[in-house]
Amino acid sequence: MLRTPPDEALVAGRWRRGGGAPAQSLDPATGSPLATVHAVTAEEVAEAARAGAEAAAEPVWRDLLPHLRARFLHRVATLIDDDAEHLAALQTADTGKALTETRALVASAAGTFRYTAAALETAEDALTPSRGAYVTMSVHEPIGVVGAINPWNSPVASDAQKLAPALAAGNAVLLKPAEWTPLVSLALGRLISTALAEHGLPPALLSVLPGPGRIVGDAIVRDPRVGKVAFTGGTATGRALARAAADKLMPVSLELGGKSPTIVLPDADVEQALAGVMFGVFSSSGQSCIAGSRLFVARTLYDDFVGSLVERVRKLRVGPGTSPDTQVAPLVHPAHRDSVAAYVDLARQEGARVLCGGAVPEGPAYDGGAYYLPTVLDGLPGDARTCQEEIFGPVLVALPYDDEEDLVRQANNSVYGLACGIWTRDHRAAWRIARRIEAGTVWINTYKQFSISTPFGGMKESGLGREKGRDGIRAYQRQKSLYWGTSTAPLPWAG
Ligand code: NAD
């Protein structure tokens, strides 16, 4: 189902080759080239921002009634559904992810546009408690032009998560995909361009601007017309971006890294916990911000549980994302595979026992691909770099704990606070622990389940702000208070 991948940027409503340096997209399963996409230049970012500001101010968009804007969002959802197999195949080709996963991500992107359309139609402004002399209101208005900067791990879903609410809120958007994976964002841009044209809306409401973060991302953040940036990516980049945004006093939302604890209490359903822990860290080959990459098991259960886990991890099927049997697909890029391998070498130097994996798989099936075996480590102190830093690959560190106090202390011993999993039959213990863990999302007897209506975001260095949920649209608006005088009585200084 893979058609010729897109290779043009969308600048100010026009498709064209970017004026910057070329970059080659690779299929991580084979290392073979997929497409050459030219970066846009900083000047092209400025052009997109200028045209976006004009488009956002056009009455046909600015004054569009919510149910008509919702109709446009529904159309985008339908176009995504109609092109679902191609989008999934393209994302598998560009990121390496298993087709089962990319199909689910494409479906979730369409769902995000539908949910946002419904939320938009039901969003209300508030009439606030008023005194006799005036009526007061709180209303929400678009920001104008917003930037959306995304990483490479789940582009179609993370693009939809920003584009749908930002457009619903009435803005123009400058979308910047990651350098390794621009293709699916460009394909999504084509669909949104089509929907804009069908509805007679200004084409410059969306620009898709591929290229390096330090040129294209930085130009988006610093452009004076850009009034907000929604960023998903690494914590170091998020911090640098927030510093640049501070110069303009511009709001940013930051969805950043994680090193999430997954916790097995002594009374857990062991079969369920084994499956959940493996899925939580090894699906997406661990390239997931919410990967449950630190496993805490009650000491009384530790040897048995970790032993059974290792036995099963050894049987996980490693292969190309296109094979329906594959459970652990290649990593996004050979350079990223090397960074994961370097972390496992570091773990060895830190004194880890490598219980399984810890190597690149061998055999002709893996030639040229960016594969790495699912790996379980233990024997490390919680302060080891391997237990503290985000590896973003198929690597799990197992640690025993003694009692609830020890567990909570160890689980919270992280600069990150994105997610947590708890496996137990004891609902009281689950409640107590869930409330004490510093994480934006806690799953109990499940992991990596998502609902578009439930807000998502991190605590501590995992981020600022929340995406999704009914308030998702509000994150792309500015609030204004209106006072409307209703009294005929003279004002205080009336003559
Ligand atoms: P990254 O921070 O290197 O890059 C993310 C994006 O920022 C890319 O588009 C990049 O080109 C751009 N960028 C880089 N430097 C920039 C700059 N100076 N100014 C503006 N933009 C710049 O992250 P990555 O390696 O692409 O992705 C992996 C990271 O993303 C992991 O840390 C992962 O946890 C995180 N992530 C977080 C979430 C979440 O929701 N919390 C979701 C997915 C991924």
Residues whose N, C-alpha, C, O or C-beta is under 5 A from the ligand:
A	BS01	NAD	I149 N150 P151 W152 K176 P177 A178 E179 G211 P212 G213 R214 G217 D218 T232 G233 G234 T235 T237 L241 E255 L256 G257 G258 C289 S462
